[in-house]
């Protein structure tokens, strides 16, 4: 986590909402090359075909980061 310590520090949220599972939401100024120049409220969509389970069942999510 980065300073200053606050309610919403710069971070990336991995979406778990039905129909949007795996989208990345960049919060409080966090950036990536895929998100650069996009509106702060625009998520980066998950790559590949949706593979989430039906509503009411649990999904498993693995997020991998590489580089700086």
PDB file of N, CA, C, O and CB in Angstrom:
ATOM      1  N   UNK A   1       0.844  -1.167   0.000  1.00  0.00           N
ATOM      2  CA  UNK A   1       0.000   0.000   0.000  1.00  0.00           C
ATOM      3  C   UNK A   1       0.888   1.229   0.000  1.00  0.00           C
ATOM      4  O   UNK A   1       1.994   1.212   0.541  1.00  0.00           O
ATOM      5  CB  UNK A   1      -0.959  -0.002   1.208  1.00  0.00           C
ATOM      6  N   UNK A   2       0.395   2.294  -0.612  1.00  0.00           N
ATOM      7  CA  UNK A   2       1.159   3.525  -0.708  1.00  0.00           C
ATOM      8  C   UNK A   2       0.629   4.563   0.264  1.00  0.00           C
ATOM      9  O   UNK A   2      -0.551   4.568   0.614  1.00  0.00           O
ATOM     10  CB  UNK A   2       1.124   4.066  -2.131  1.00  0.00           C
ATOM     11  N   UNK A   3       1.527   5.443   0.695  1.00  0.00           N
ATOM     12  CA  UNK A   3       1.113   6.563   1.548  1.00  0.00           C
ATOM     13  C   UNK A   3       0.512   7.649   0.684  1.00  0.00           C
ATOM     14  O   UNK A   3       0.840   7.710  -0.501  1.00  0.00           O
ATOM     15  CB  UNK A   3       2.306   7.119   2.369  1.00  0.00           C
ATOM     16  N   UNK A   4      -0.336   8.497   1.193  1.00  0.00           N
ATOM     17  CA  UNK A   4      -0.791   8.513   2.577  1.00  0.00           C
ATOM     18  C   UNK A   4      -1.842   7.432   2.827  1.00  0.00           C
ATOM     19  O   UNK A   4      -2.566   7.023   1.919  1.00  0.00           O
ATOM     20  CB  UNK A   4      -1.356   9.889   2.932  1.00  0.00           C
ATOM     21  N   UNK A   5      -1.905   6.982   4.084  1.00  0.00           N
ATOM     22  CA  UNK A   5      -2.905   6.006   4.497  1.00  0.00           C
ATOM     23  C   UNK A   5      -4.267   6.687   4.472  1.00  0.00           C
ATOM     24  O   UNK A   5      -4.478   7.658   5.199  1.00  0.00           O
ATOM     25  CB  UNK A   5      -2.586   5.425   5.917  1.00  0.00           C
ATOM     26  N   UNK A   6      -5.188   6.205   3.658  1.00  0.00           N
ATOM     27  CA  UNK A   6      -6.521   6.798   3.563  1.00  0.00           C
ATOM     28  C   UNK A   6      -7.522   5.720   3.184  1.00  0.00           C
ATOM     29  O   UNK A   6      -7.141   4.583   2.908  1.00  0.00           O
ATOM     30  CB  UNK A   6      -6.547   7.957   2.531  1.00  0.00           C
ATOM     31  N   UNK A   7      -8.797   6.071   3.169  1.00  0.00           N
ATOM     32  CA  UNK A   7      -9.846   5.091   2.911  1.00  0.00           C
ATOM     33  C   UNK A   7      -9.649   4.410   1.563  1.00  0.00           C
ATOM     34  O   UNK A   7      -9.707   3.182   1.495  1.00  0.00           O
ATOM     35  CB  UNK A   7     -11.217   5.756   2.964  1.00  0.00           C
ATOM     36  N   UNK A   8      -9.421   5.153   0.499  1.00  0.00           N
ATOM     37  CA  UNK A   8      -9.213   4.566  -0.827  1.00  0.00           C
ATOM     38  C   UNK A   8      -7.839   4.960  -1.352  1.00  0.00           C
ATOM     39  O   UNK A   8      -7.732   5.916  -2.120  1.00  0.00           O
ATOM     40  CB  UNK A   8     -10.322   5.019  -1.814  1.00  0.00           C
ATOM     41  N   UNK A   9      -6.770   4.239  -0.954  1.00  0.00           N
ATOM     42  CA  UNK A   9      -5.446   4.523  -1.496  1.00  0.00           C
ATOM     43  C   UNK A   9      -5.388   4.091  -2.961  1.00  0.00           C
ATOM     44  O   UNK A   9      -6.279   3.374  -3.417  1.00  0.00           O
ATOM     45  CB  UNK A   9      -4.346   3.806  -0.668  1.00  0.00           C
ATOM     46  N   UNK A  10      -4.355   4.511  -3.716  1.00  0.00           N
ATOM     47  CA  UNK A  10      -4.225   4.024  -5.084  1.00  0.00           C
ATOM     48  C   UNK A  10      -4.180   2.493  -5.084  1.00  0.00           C
ATOM     49  O   UNK A  10      -3.317   1.891  -4.446  1.00  0.00           O
ATOM     50  CB  UNK A  10      -2.957   4.610  -5.757  1.00  0.00           C
ATOM     51  N   UNK A  11      -5.100   1.883  -5.793  1.00  0.00           N
ATOM     52  CA  UNK A  11      -5.181   0.422  -5.796  1.00  0.00           C
ATOM     53  C   UNK A  11      -5.929  -0.052  -7.038  1.00  0.00           C
ATOM     54  O   UNK A  11      -6.519   0.745  -7.766  1.00  0.00           O
ATOM     55  CB  UNK A  11      -5.879  -0.095  -4.513  1.00  0.00           C
ATOM     56  N   UNK A  12      -5.895  -1.346  -7.263  1.00  0.00           N
ATOM     57  CA  UNK A  12      -6.614  -1.958  -8.377  1.00  0.00           C
ATOM     58  C   UNK A  12      -7.576  -2.976  -7.793  1.00  0.00           C
ATOM     59  O   UNK A  12      -7.167  -3.900  -7.091  1.00  0.00           O
ATOM     60  CB  UNK A  12      -5.634  -2.624  -9.408  1.00  0.00           C
ATOM     61  N   UNK A  13      -8.849  -2.800  -8.087  1.00  0.00           N
ATOM     62  CA  UNK A  13      -9.884  -3.715  -7.600  1.00  0.00           C
ATOM     63  C   UNK A  13     -10.176  -4.743  -8.683  1.00  0.00           C
ATOM     64  O   UNK A  13     -10.384  -4.389  -9.844  1.00  0.00           O
ATOM     65  CB  UNK A  13     -11.182  -2.943  -7.202  1.00  0.00           C
ATOM     66  N   UNK A  14     -10.193  -5.996  -8.307  1.00  0.00           N
ATOM     67  CA  UNK A  14     -10.578  -7.056  -9.225  1.00  0.00           C
ATOM     68  C   UNK A  14     -12.077  -7.269  -9.060  1.00  0.00           C
ATOM     69  O   UNK A  14     -12.528  -7.711  -8.003  1.00  0.00           O
ATOM     70  CB  UNK A  14      -9.772  -8.382  -8.957  1.00  0.00           C
ATOM     71  N   UNK A  15     -12.840  -6.961 -10.081  1.00  0.00           N
ATOM     72  CA  UNK A  15     -14.306  -6.990 -10.007  1.00  0.00           C
ATOM     73  C   UNK A  15     -14.834  -8.412  -9.837  1.00  0.00           C
ATOM     74  O   UNK A  15     -14.348  -9.342 -10.480  1.00  0.00           O
ATOM     75  CB  UNK A  15     -14.911  -6.359 -11.262  1.00  0.00           C
ATOM     76  N   UNK A  16     -15.819  -8.572  -8.978  1.00  0.00           N
ATOM     77  CA  UNK A  16     -16.461  -9.861  -8.771  1.00  0.00           C
ATOM     78  C   UNK A  16     -17.938  -9.832  -9.101  1.00  0.00           C
ATOM     79  O   UNK A  16     -18.655 -10.798  -8.840  1.00  0.00           O
ATOM     80  CB  UNK A  16     -16.270 -10.306  -7.354  1.00  0.00           C
ATOM     81  N   UNK A  17     -18.402  -8.728  -9.674  1.00  0.00           N
ATOM     82  CA  UNK A  17     -19.822  -8.557 -10.014  1.00  0.00           C
ATOM     83  C   UNK A  17     -20.230  -9.512 -11.135  1.00  0.00           C
ATOM     84  O   UNK A  17     -19.466  -9.736 -12.074  1.00  0.00           O
ATOM     85  CB  UNK A  17     -20.108  -7.096 -10.433  1.00  0.00           C
ATOM     86  N   UNK A  18     -21.412 -10.062 -11.035  1.00  0.00           N
ATOM     87  CA  UNK A  18     -21.923 -10.976 -12.059  1.00  0.00           C
ATOM     88  C   UNK A  18     -21.933 -10.294 -13.424  1.00  0.00           C
ATOM     89  O   UNK A  18     -22.453  -9.187 -13.567  1.00  0.00           O
ATOM     90  CB  UNK A  18     -23.344 -11.463 -11.694  1.00  0.00           C
ATOM     91  N   UNK A  19     -21.368 -10.944 -14.406  1.00  0.00           N
ATOM     92  CA  UNK A  19     -21.288 -10.391 -15.750  1.00  0.00           C
ATOM     93  C   UNK A  19     -20.052  -9.538 -15.981  1.00  0.00           C
ATOM     94  O   UNK A  19     -19.741  -9.198 -17.122  1.00  0.00           O
ATOM     95  CB  UNK A  19     -22.504  -9.581 -16.031  1.00  0.00           C
ATOM     96  N   UNK A  20     -19.339  -9.186 -14.907  1.00  0.00           N
ATOM     97  CA  UNK A  20     -18.129  -8.357 -15.027  1.00  0.00           C
ATOM     98  C   UNK A  20     -16.959  -9.007 -14.296  1.00  0.00           C
ATOM     99  O   UNK A  20     -15.946  -8.351 -14.050  1.00  0.00           O
ATOM    100  CB  UNK A  20     -18.382  -6.937 -14.466  1.00  0.00           C
ATOM    101  N   UNK A  21     -17.082 -10.278 -13.948  1.00  0.00           N
ATOM    102  CA  UNK A  21     -16.056 -11.004 -13.193  1.00  0.00           C
ATOM    103  C   UNK A  21     -14.702 -10.876 -13.873  1.00  0.00           C
ATOM    104  O   UNK A  21     -14.562 -11.208 -15.050  1.00  0.00           O
ATOM    105  CB  UNK A  21     -16.436 -12.487 -13.046  1.00  0.00           C
ATOM    106  N   UNK A  22     -13.699 -10.391 -13.132  1.00  0.00           N
ATOM    107  CA  UNK A  22     -12.338 -10.305 -13.655  1.00  0.00           C
ATOM    108  C   UNK A  22     -11.960  -8.966 -14.253  1.00  0.00           C
ATOM    109  O   UNK A  22     -10.788  -8.759 -14.567  1.00  0.00           O
ATOM    110  CB  UNK A  22     -12.147 -11.339 -14.672  1.00  0.00           C
ATOM    111  N   UNK A  23     -12.910  -8.034 -14.427  1.00  0.00           N
ATOM    112  CA  UNK A  23     -12.557  -6.692 -14.887  1.00  0.00           C
ATOM    113  C   UNK A  23     -11.697  -6.023 -13.818  1.00  0.00           C
ATOM    114  O   UNK A  23     -11.856  -6.317 -12.633  1.00  0.00           O
ATOM    115  CB  UNK A  23     -13.837  -5.841 -15.192  1.00  0.00           C
ATOM    116  N   UNK A  24     -10.798  -5.137 -14.212  1.00  0.00           N
ATOM    117  CA  UNK A  24      -9.956  -4.413 -13.266  1.00  0.00           C
ATOM    118  C   UNK A  24     -10.424  -2.969 -13.177  1.00  0.00           C
ATOM    119  O   UNK A  24     -10.613  -2.302 -14.194  1.00  0.00           O
ATOM    120  CB  UNK A  24      -8.465  -4.482 -13.683  1.00  0.00           C
ATOM    121  N   UNK A  25     -10.609  -2.491 -11.942  1.00  0.00           N
ATOM    122  CA  UNK A  25     -11.049  -1.123 -11.694  1.00  0.00           C
ATOM    123  C   UNK A  25      -9.906  -0.390 -11.007  1.00  0.00           C
ATOM    124  O   UNK A  25      -9.467  -0.788  -9.928  1.00  0.00           O
ATOM    125  CB  UNK A  25     -12.358  -1.085 -10.826  1.00  0.00           C
ATOM    126  N   UNK A  26      -9.427   0.680 -11.629  1.00  0.00           N
ATOM    127  CA  UNK A  26      -8.299   1.454 -11.117  1.00  0.00           C
ATOM    128  C   UNK A  26      -8.834   2.590 -10.258  1.00  0.00           C
ATOM    129  O   UNK A  26      -9.631   3.409 -10.715  1.00  0.00           O
ATOM    130  CB  UNK A  26      -7.418   2.003 -12.277  1.00  0.00           C
ATOM    131  N   UNK A  27      -8.378   2.629  -8.988  1.00  0.00           N
ATOM    132  CA  UNK A  27      -8.944   3.564  -8.020  1.00  0.00           C
ATOM    133  C   UNK A  27      -7.892   4.547  -7.510  1.00  0.00           C
ATOM    134  O   UNK A  27      -6.716   4.207  -7.379  1.00  0.00           O
ATOM    135  CB  UNK A  27      -9.558   2.801  -6.849  1.00  0.00           C
ATOM    136  N   UNK A  28      -8.335   5.767  -7.225  1.00  0.00           N
ATOM    137  CA  UNK A  28      -7.516   6.817  -6.595  1.00  0.00           C
ATOM    138  C   UNK A  28      -6.222   7.099  -7.343  1.00  0.00           C
ATOM    139  O   UNK A  28      -5.182   7.326  -6.725  1.00  0.00           O
ATOM    140  CB  UNK A  28      -7.189   6.427  -5.174  1.00  0.00           C
ATOM    141  N   UNK A  29      -6.281   7.086  -8.668  1.00  0.00           N
ATOM    142  CA  UNK A  29      -5.119   7.456  -9.470  1.00  0.00           C
ATOM    143  C   UNK A  29      -4.198   6.312  -9.846  1.00  0.00           C
ATOM    144  O   UNK A  29      -3.187   6.545 -10.508  1.00  0.00           O
ATOM    145  CB  UNK A  29      -4.342   8.462  -8.750  1.00  0.00           C
ATOM    146  N   UNK A  30      -4.505   5.087  -9.450  1.00  0.00           N
ATOM    147  CA  UNK A  30      -3.687   3.942  -9.874  1.00  0.00           C
ATOM    148  C   UNK A  30      -3.762   3.838 -11.399  1.00  0.00           C
ATOM    149  O   UNK A  30      -4.803   4.131 -11.987  1.00  0.00           O
ATOM    150  CB  UNK A  30      -4.172   2.602  -9.191  1.00  0.00           C
ATOM    151  N   UNK A  31      -2.679   3.427 -12.034  1.00  0.00           N
ATOM    152  CA  UNK A  31      -2.626   3.356 -13.497  1.00  0.00           C
ATOM    153  C   UNK A  31      -1.931   2.083 -13.966  1.00  0.00           C
ATOM    154  O   UNK A  31      -1.237   1.417 -13.198  1.00  0.00           O
ATOM    155  CB  UNK A  31      -1.906   4.582 -14.064  1.00  0.00           C
ATOM    156  N   UNK A  32      -2.126   1.764 -15.219  1.00  0.00           N
ATOM    157  CA  UNK A  32      -1.377   0.719 -15.921  1.00  0.00           C
ATOM    158  C   UNK A  32      -1.342   1.121 -17.386  1.00  0.00           C
ATOM    159  O   UNK A  32      -2.062   2.031 -17.797  1.00  0.00           O
ATOM    160  CB  UNK A  32      -2.027  -0.716 -15.725  1.00  0.00           C
ATOM    161  N   UNK A  33      -0.512   0.452 -18.178  1.00  0.00           N
ATOM    162  CA  UNK A  33      -0.451   0.830 -19.593  1.00  0.00           C
ATOM    163  C   UNK A  33      -1.773   0.555 -20.300  1.00  0.00           C
ATOM    164  O   UNK A  33      -2.094   1.237 -21.273  1.00  0.00           O
ATOM    165  CB  UNK A  33       0.682   0.079 -20.295  1.00  0.00           C
ATOM    166  N   UNK A  34      -2.553  -0.433 -19.835  1.00  0.00           N
ATOM    167  CA  UNK A  34      -3.852  -0.723 -20.443  1.00  0.00           C
ATOM    168  C   UNK A  34      -4.906   0.324 -20.071  1.00  0.00           C
ATOM    169  O   UNK A  34      -5.904   0.470 -20.777  1.00  0.00           O
ATOM    170  CB  UNK A  34      -4.329  -2.109 -20.017  1.00  0.00           C
ATOM    171  N   UNK A  35      -4.696   1.048 -18.981  1.00  0.00           N
ATOM    172  CA  UNK A  35      -5.691   2.005 -18.483  1.00  0.00           C
ATOM    173  C   UNK A  35      -5.289   3.451 -18.753  1.00  0.00           C
ATOM    174  O   UNK A  35      -6.113   4.352 -18.596  1.00  0.00           O
ATOM    175  CB  UNK A  35      -5.902   1.807 -16.992  1.00  0.00           C
ATOM    176  N   UNK A  36      -4.054   3.691 -19.153  1.00  0.00           N
ATOM    177  CA  UNK A  36      -3.550   5.054 -19.335  1.00  0.00           C
ATOM    178  C   UNK A  36      -4.428   5.858 -20.283  1.00  0.00           C
ATOM    179  O   UNK A  36      -4.740   5.416 -21.389  1.00  0.00           O
ATOM    180  CB  UNK A  36      -2.122   5.022 -19.859  1.00  0.00           C
ATOM    181  N   UNK A  37      -4.821   7.047 -19.833  1.00  0.00           N
ATOM    182  CA  UNK A  37      -5.635   7.935 -20.651  1.00  0.00           C
ATOM    183  C   UNK A  37      -7.123   7.653 -20.591  1.00  0.00           C
ATOM    184  O   UNK A  37      -7.909   8.420 -21.148  1.00  0.00           O
ATOM    185  CB  UNK A  37      -5.190   7.853 -22.052  1.00  0.00           C
ATOM    186  N   UNK A  38      -7.539   6.577 -19.932  1.00  0.00           N
ATOM    187  CA  UNK A  38      -8.966   6.266 -19.824  1.00  0.00           C
ATOM    188  C   UNK A  38      -9.579   7.044 -18.665  1.00  0.00           C
ATOM    189  O   UNK A  38      -8.881   7.430 -17.726  1.00  0.00           O
ATOM    190  CB  UNK A  38      -9.186   4.743 -19.631  1.00  0.00           C
ATOM    191  N   UNK A  39     -10.871   7.269 -18.736  1.00  0.00           N
ATOM    192  CA  UNK A  39     -11.604   7.884 -17.641  1.00  0.00           C
ATOM    193  C   UNK A  39     -11.439   7.024 -16.390  1.00  0.00           C
ATOM    194  O   UNK A  39     -11.385   5.798 -16.481  1.00  0.00           O
ATOM    195  CB  UNK A  39     -13.105   8.058 -18.003  1.00  0.00           C
ATOM    196  N   UNK A  40     -11.361   7.661 -15.227  1.00  0.00           N
ATOM    197  CA  UNK A  40     -11.160   6.936 -13.967  1.00  0.00           C
ATOM    198  C   UNK A  40     -12.248   5.903 -13.703  1.00  0.00           C
ATOM    199  O   UNK A  40     -11.997   4.917 -13.010  1.00  0.00           O
ATOM    200  CB  UNK A  40     -11.104   7.912 -12.813  1.00  0.00           C
ATOM    201  N   UNK A  41     -13.447   6.104 -14.237  1.00  0.00           N
ATOM    202  CA  UNK A  41     -14.558   5.181 -13.994  1.00  0.00           C
ATOM    203  C   UNK A  41     -14.669   4.081 -15.051  1.00  0.00           C
ATOM    204  O   UNK A  41     -15.641   3.326 -15.052  1.00  0.00           O
ATOM    205  CB  UNK A  41     -15.853   5.950 -13.937  1.00  0.00           C
ATOM    206  N   UNK A  42     -13.690   3.981 -15.948  1.00  0.00           N
ATOM    207  CA  UNK A  42     -13.718   2.974 -17.008  1.00  0.00           C
ATOM    208  C   UNK A  42     -12.861   1.778 -16.615  1.00  0.00           C
ATOM    209  O   UNK A  42     -11.644   1.917 -16.490  1.00  0.00           O
ATOM    210  CB  UNK A  42     -13.229   3.571 -18.346  1.00  0.00           C
ATOM    211  N   UNK A  43     -13.466   0.601 -16.415  1.00  0.00           N
ATOM    212  CA  UNK A  43     -12.664  -0.574 -16.057  1.00  0.00           C
ATOM    213  C   UNK A  43     -11.927  -1.137 -17.269  1.00  0.00           C
ATOM    214  O   UNK A  43     -12.316  -0.907 -18.414  1.00  0.00           O
ATOM    215  CB  UNK A  43     -13.554  -1.657 -15.438  1.00  0.00           C
ATOM    216  N   UNK A  44     -10.864  -1.874 -16.994  1.00  0.00           N
ATOM    217  CA  UNK A  44     -10.176  -2.636 -18.035  1.00  0.00           C
ATOM    218  C   UNK A  44     -10.839  -4.010 -18.058  1.00  0.00           C
ATOM    219  O   UNK A  44     -10.781  -4.733 -17.064  1.00  0.00           O
ATOM    220  CB  UNK A  44      -8.603  -2.737 -17.770  1.00  0.00           C
ATOM    221  N   UNK A  45     -11.472  -4.386 -19.179  1.00  0.00           N
ATOM    222  CA  UNK A  45     -12.202  -5.655 -19.213  1.00  0.00           C
ATOM    223  C   UNK A  45     -11.278  -6.870 -19.130  1.00  0.00           C
ATOM    224  O   UNK A  45     -10.132  -6.829 -19.576  1.00  0.00           O
ATOM    225  CB  UNK A  45     -13.030  -5.737 -20.477  1.00  0.00           C
ATOM    226  N   UNK A  46     -11.799  -7.941 -18.553  1.00  0.00           N
ATOM    227  CA  UNK A  46     -11.079  -9.201 -18.464  1.00  0.00           C
ATOM    228  C   UNK A  46     -10.756  -9.697 -19.874  1.00  0.00           C
ATOM    229  O   UNK A  46     -11.558  -9.534 -20.793  1.00  0.00           O
ATOM    230  CB  UNK A  46     -11.905 -10.258 -17.681  1.00  0.00           C
ATOM    231  N   UNK A  47      -9.599 -10.291 -20.036  1.00  0.00           N
ATOM    232  CA  UNK A  47      -9.225 -10.878 -21.327  1.00  0.00           C
ATOM    233  C   UNK A  47      -9.866 -12.248 -21.465  1.00  0.00           C
ATOM    234  O   UNK A  47     -10.080 -12.937 -20.468  1.00  0.00           O
ATOM    235  CB  UNK A  47      -7.683 -10.983 -21.468  1.00  0.00           C
ATOM    236  N   UNK A  48     -10.165 -12.638 -22.664  1.00  0.00           N
ATOM    237  CA  UNK A  48     -10.680 -13.979 -22.925  1.00  0.00           C
ATOM    238  C   UNK A  48     -12.182 -14.079 -22.737  1.00  0.00           C
ATOM    239  O   UNK A  48     -12.871 -13.094 -22.474  1.00  0.00           O
ATOM    240  CB  UNK A  48      -9.998 -14.971 -22.032  1.00  0.00           C
ATOM    241  N   UNK A  49     -12.657 -15.289 -22.881  1.00  0.00           N
ATOM    242  CA  UNK A  49     -14.089 -15.564 -22.767  1.00  0.00           C
ATOM    243  C   UNK A  49     -14.517 -15.593 -21.302  1.00  0.00           C
ATOM    244  O   UNK A  49     -13.760 -16.052 -20.446  1.00  0.00           O
ATOM    245  CB  UNK A  49     -14.437 -16.898 -23.449  1.00  0.00           C
ATOM    246  N   UNK A  50     -15.733 -15.103 -21.001  1.00  0.00           N
ATOM    247  CA  UNK A  50     -16.227 -15.202 -19.622  1.00  0.00           C
ATOM    248  C   UNK A  50     -16.291 -16.668 -19.189  1.00  0.00           C
ATOM    249  O   UNK A  50     -16.658 -17.544 -19.971  1.00  0.00           O
ATOM    250  CB  UNK A  50     -17.627 -14.539 -19.490  1.00  0.00           C
ATOM    251  N   UNK A  51     -15.931 -16.912 -17.947  1.00  0.00           N
ATOM    252  CA  UNK A  51     -15.968 -18.285 -17.446  1.00  0.00           C
ATOM    253  C   UNK A  51     -16.517 -18.341 -16.023  1.00  0.00           C
ATOM    254  O   UNK A  51     -16.196 -19.251 -15.259  1.00  0.00           O
ATOM    255  CB  UNK A  51     -14.569 -18.906 -17.493  1.00  0.00           C
ATOM    256  N   UNK A  52     -17.344 -17.362 -15.678  1.00  0.00           N
ATOM    257  CA  UNK A  52     -17.866 -17.340 -14.311  1.00  0.00           C
ATOM    258  C   UNK A  52     -18.981 -18.355 -14.122  1.00  0.00           C
ATOM    259  O   UNK A  52     -19.646 -18.768 -15.073  1.00  0.00           O
ATOM    260  CB  UNK A  52     -18.370 -15.947 -13.960  1.00  0.00           C
ATOM    261  N   UNK A  53     -19.165 -18.742 -12.877  1.00  0.00           N
ATOM    262  CA  UNK A  53     -20.199 -19.713 -12.526  1.00  0.00           C
ATOM    263  C   UNK A  53     -21.544 -19.005 -12.394  1.00  0.00           C
ATOM    264  O   UNK A  53     -21.584 -17.782 -12.266  1.00  0.00           O
ATOM    265  CB  UNK A  53     -19.840 -20.452 -11.209  1.00  0.00           C
ATOM    266  N   UNK A  54     -22.637 -19.750 -12.423  1.00  0.00           N
ATOM    267  CA  UNK A  54     -23.961 -19.140 -12.271  1.00  0.00           C
ATOM    268  C   UNK A  54     -24.089 -18.405 -10.935  1.00  0.00           C
ATOM    269  O   UNK A  54     -23.405 -18.734  -9.966  1.00  0.00           O
ATOM    270  CB  UNK A  54     -25.053 -20.211 -12.385  1.00  0.00           C
ATOM    271  N   UNK A  55     -24.976 -17.403 -10.898  1.00  0.00           N
ATOM    272  CA  UNK A  55     -25.236 -16.650  -9.670  1.00  0.00           C
ATOM    273  C   UNK A  55     -25.573 -17.627  -8.556  1.00  0.00           C
ATOM    274  O   UNK A  55     -26.358 -18.554  -8.757  1.00  0.00           O
ATOM    275  CB  UNK A  55     -26.389 -15.622  -9.871  1.00  0.00           C
ATOM    276  N   UNK A  56     -24.988 -17.426  -7.391  1.00  0.00           N
ATOM    277  CA  UNK A  56     -25.212 -18.299  -6.242  1.00  0.00           C
ATOM    278  C   UNK A  56     -24.092 -19.297  -6.021  1.00  0.00           C
ATOM    279  O   UNK A  56     -24.005 -19.895  -4.948  1.00  0.00           O
ATOM    280  CB  UNK A  56     -26.501 -19.034  -6.409  1.00  0.00           C
ATOM    281  N   UNK A  57     -23.225 -19.493  -7.021  1.00  0.00           N
ATOM    282  CA  UNK A  57     -22.072 -20.378  -6.881  1.00  0.00           C
ATOM    283  C   UNK A  57     -20.811 -19.526  -6.743  1.00  0.00           C
ATOM    284  O   UNK A  57     -20.774 -18.382  -7.194  1.00  0.00           O
ATOM    285  CB  UNK A  57     -21.958 -21.352  -8.099  1.00  0.00           C
ATOM    286  N   UNK A  58     -19.786 -20.090  -6.119  1.00  0.00           N
ATOM    287  CA  UNK A  58     -18.546 -19.360  -5.881  1.00  0.00           C
ATOM    288  C   UNK A  58     -17.612 -19.440  -7.081  1.00  0.00           C
ATOM    289  O   UNK A  58     -17.446 -20.500  -7.685  1.00  0.00           O
ATOM    290  CB  UNK A  58     -17.847 -19.899  -4.642  1.00  0.00           C
ATOM    291  N   UNK A  59     -17.000 -18.295  -7.420  1.00  0.00           N
ATOM    292  CA  UNK A  59     -15.961 -18.238  -8.441  1.00  0.00           C
ATOM    293  C   UNK A  59     -14.597 -18.190  -7.754  1.00  0.00           C
ATOM    294  O   UNK A  59     -14.482 -17.717  -6.624  1.00  0.00           O
ATOM    295  CB  UNK A  59     -16.159 -17.003  -9.375  1.00  0.00           C
ATOM    296  N   UNK A  60     -13.577 -18.676  -8.433  1.00  0.00           N
ATOM    297  CA  UNK A  60     -12.201 -18.552  -7.962  1.00  0.00           C
ATOM    298  C   UNK A  60     -11.497 -17.595  -8.898  1.00  0.00           C
ATOM    299  O   UNK A  60     -11.654 -17.681 -10.116  1.00  0.00           O
ATOM    300  CB  UNK A  60     -11.471 -19.943  -7.906  1.00  0.00           C
ATOM    301  N   UNK A  61     -10.715 -16.675  -8.332  1.00  0.00           N
ATOM    302  CA  UNK A  61     -10.044 -15.671  -9.137  1.00  0.00           C
ATOM    303  C   UNK A  61      -8.557 -15.677  -8.814  1.00  0.00           C
ATOM    304  O   UNK A  61      -8.173 -15.675  -7.644  1.00  0.00           O
ATOM    305  CB  UNK A  61     -10.654 -14.274  -8.896  1.00  0.00           C
ATOM    306  N   UNK A  62      -7.714 -15.684  -9.851  1.00  0.00           N
ATOM    307  CA  UNK A  62      -6.281 -15.552  -9.666  1.00  0.00           C
ATOM    308  C   UNK A  62      -5.830 -14.331 -10.457  1.00  0.00           C
ATOM    309  O   UNK A  62      -6.033 -14.258 -11.669  1.00  0.00           O
ATOM    310  CB  UNK A  62      -5.519 -16.847 -10.117  1.00  0.00           C
ATOM    311  N   UNK A  63      -5.216 -13.375  -9.766  1.00  0.00           N
ATOM    312  CA  UNK A  63      -4.714 -12.166 -10.402  1.00  0.00           C
ATOM    313  C   UNK A  63      -3.199 -12.177 -10.316  1.00  0.00           C
ATOM    314  O   UNK A  63      -2.639 -12.345  -9.233  1.00  0.00           O
ATOM    315  CB  UNK A  63      -5.304 -10.886  -9.739  1.00  0.00           C
ATOM    316  N   UNK A  64      -2.530 -12.000 -11.449  1.00  0.00           N
ATOM    317  CA  UNK A  64      -1.069 -12.005 -11.479  1.00  0.00           C
ATOM    318  C   UNK A  64      -0.577 -10.646 -11.953  1.00  0.00           C
ATOM    319  O   UNK A  64      -1.082 -10.100 -12.934  1.00  0.00           O
ATOM    320  CB  UNK A  64      -0.531 -13.136 -12.397  1.00  0.00           C
ATOM    321  N   UNK A  65       0.409 -10.106 -11.251  1.00  0.00           N
ATOM    322  CA  UNK A  65       1.030  -8.833 -11.622  1.00  0.00           C
ATOM    323  C   UNK A  65       2.473  -9.102 -11.999  1.00  0.00           C
ATOM    324  O   UNK A  65       3.140  -9.937 -11.388  1.00  0.00           O
ATOM    325  CB  UNK A  65       0.940  -7.789 -10.462  1.00  0.00           C
ATOM    326  N   UNK A  66       2.951  -8.389 -13.011  1.00  0.00           N
ATOM    327  CA  UNK A  66       4.358  -8.517 -13.382  1.00  0.00           C
ATOM    328  C   UNK A  66       4.902  -7.139 -13.718  1.00  0.00           C
ATOM    329  O   UNK A  66       4.168  -6.284 -14.213  1.00  0.00           O
ATOM    330  CB  UNK A  66       4.539  -9.493 -14.581  1.00  0.00           C
ATOM    331  N   UNK A  67       6.158  -6.923 -13.457  1.00  0.00           N
ATOM    332  CA  UNK A  67       6.768  -5.627 -13.723  1.00  0.00           C
ATOM    333  C   UNK A  67       6.558  -4.666 -12.578  1.00  0.00           C
ATOM    334  O   UNK A  67       6.188  -5.058 -11.471  1.00  0.00           O
ATOM    335  CB  UNK A  67       6.216  -5.036 -14.993  1.00  0.00           C
ATOM    336  N   UNK A  68       6.803  -3.393 -12.866  1.00  0.00           N
ATOM    337  CA  UNK A  68       6.676  -2.355 -11.832  1.00  0.00           C
ATOM    338  C   UNK A  68       5.272  -1.851 -11.746  1.00  0.00           C
ATOM    339  O   UNK A  68       4.978  -0.976 -10.932  1.00  0.00           O
ATOM    340  CB  UNK A  68       7.616  -1.198 -12.104  1.00  0.00           C
TER     341      UNK A  68
END
